[in-house]
Amino acid sequence: MSVKQPLNHYRRFSIAPMLEWTDRHYRYFARLMSSQTLLYTEMVTTGAILFGKGDYLSYNEEEHPLALQLGGSDPLALAQCAKIAAERGYDEVNLNVGCPSDRVQNGRFGACLMAEPQLVADCVKAMQDVVDIPVTVKTRIGIDEQDSYPFLTDFIDTVSATGCDTFIIHARKAWLNGLSPKENREIPPLDYPRVYQLKQDYSALNISINGGVKTFDDMATHLEHLDGVMVGREAYQNPYMLAEVDQRLYGMEKAVLSRDAVVDLMLPYIERHLQQGGRLNHITRHMTGLYQGVAGGRRWRRYLSENAHKAGADCEVVLAARASIQQA
Ligand SMILES: Cc1cc2nc3c(=O)[nH]c(=O)nc-3n(C[C@H](O)[C@H](O)[C@H](O)COP(=O)(O)O)c2cc1C
């Protein structure tokens, strides 16, 4: 996909950054179903980019519009990484101020940074100074006992003073101690009205809401109040929902791809990956939810889970998994 519109156009619907889930294979798969969705990478730490051995920034050209999510809290390192991201062609750099995992807190980044708005502002400013692409922030509505509306607006005031005008708000707070990252996505209650209030009070900012959004009806409601909706788990676990995003959220008039057509479109991509020495399940692990809700869809999931990791597994496995759906 090439980016033909201003990036804000694509913010109406985005797929959340998710570690281990939104890698380049998932993003390619998602892009086949929706040309308009703004895609986010998994969080990549500045340490991995600057000192790691692998290439954590590779992606397929088809993935645009594509945002890189960074994890870090050192303005200099973040600026270096933002510059690399812009050079590599990313459309946006996003700073993670929402992840509550212990590993992340030890590195003093993620959700704990909400307590240090000036540091976040310094980080954002340092990145803005070296790139022309938007620098955005994904955060929560609070952390621990610091969950009042003024706490949130103080954070937004300080960070937006840099000129940062795009925020994605996960509409629940994070407990930094005692809850696992998974629990922190489920236990603190969602507070959508608080995010709506934020948009009312900061109408010039572009604000997307995130957390617990599953249906197009939910999205329509949020979009009455806000600029965008970011969906995480539902877009991964029930990926076929993406096949209707362009029509239902962007008003495009085009046929909805069938699930089988999505599989057909994935086959040449899978073939290329295998030829380059990759394994089938690197890709198919992201596709197991494609037939969710379809009679026989469990057989697709099971066949892939049992066979795609085997040595030499190729596109035949995918075709056999699809054929298994029809078996009575
Ligand atoms: C497996 C998994 C990994 C995640 N990794 C990240 C991450 O790297 N960066 C981030 O900002 N949020 C991460 N999140 C949180 C999501 O981006 C999102 O905020 C959260 O899942 C709530 O949205 P949802 O209810 O639509 O899933 C992750 C969530 C999941 C389920």
The ligand as a Gaussian input file, in Angstrom:
#p B3LYP/6-31G(d) Opt

LIG

0 1
 C       -0.014000     -10.154000      23.182000
 C       -0.068000      -8.674000      23.449000
 C        1.082000      -7.924000      23.329000
 C        1.053000      -6.527000      23.534000
 N        2.176000      -5.791000      23.299000
 C        2.118000      -4.428000      23.345000
 C        3.198000      -3.618000      22.908000
 O        4.224000      -4.106000      22.423000
 N        3.060000      -2.266000      23.015000
 C        1.920000      -1.683000      23.497000
 O        1.828000      -0.451000      23.549000
 N        0.877000      -2.427000      23.904000
 C        0.941000      -3.780000      23.805000
 N       -0.168000      -4.525000      24.118000
 C       -1.407000      -3.835000      24.519000
 C       -2.260000      -3.529000      23.281000
 O       -1.591000      -2.654000      22.398000
 C       -3.598000      -2.901000      23.683000
 O       -3.340000      -1.676000      24.330000
 C       -4.405000      -3.789000      24.636000
 O       -4.414000      -5.138000      24.187000
 C       -5.853000      -3.287000      24.759000
 O       -6.510000      -3.298000      23.510000
 P       -7.532000      -4.486000      23.098000
 O       -8.528000      -4.602000      24.222000
 O       -8.169000      -4.029000      21.810000
 O       -6.725000      -5.732000      22.955000
 C       -0.153000      -5.908000      23.923000
 C       -1.314000      -6.682000      24.056000
 C       -1.281000      -8.039000      23.804000
 C       -2.568000      -8.853000      23.912000

